[in-house]
């Protein structure tokens, strides 16, 4: 399967979710993150989107080979879920300057939920400990010290000219979850400068829409990590808008989720490569 076919296959999965009324990057299940059963890594990027909102009671996933190595079997009739496996490859021959070119290798892999195997029991689920929103925010502030101005009334926004975030105090929101959802969204925008991600202030431009999708995916991931459920105003219109954009560009969702992954890892100061592993 070539790169174009991979983009199309992944895009079709996301489109099907949107058509069914599910926004893959919005979470309404508190404390539920897809995790690899063997490595214990939480899936990020496009694989988080592909595994989010699956109707399984276990958050753990593993491949057919991982199941075999654990002396387990896939239950008859189980259908796997596609994820993207990637690693950075190096050219066989150096260029005229003696440097080796690097390029990403992509392929579709398949994982199964733990409940689809003979290995399932809920004991490992009880070991999962996810951070609170306060802990996630404290971690971000201690590492980056972003300027957050709470002396503000109205809609939260990121101000590029001062590289700062303006947001009302938490008591001005209907609930604390809405506050953290908004703040995480603007923090993802805040990473654009450090990560040299292009953005635009033109609401109708493709660059603006792309940056918004990056922020939506990144903030929703942080909310899920924090056990926060999120809500969407006028969800039908919201879904229709993204359906239209994703139909026009089959690469959009993978590119946006990759940038969202980089933004999250930058804020959390974690490894952003994921070399040799599914995009987590």
Order of alpha helices (4+ residues) and beta strands (2+ residues): alpha-beta-alpha-beta-alpha-beta-beta-alpha-beta-beta-beta-alpha-alpha-alpha-alpha-beta
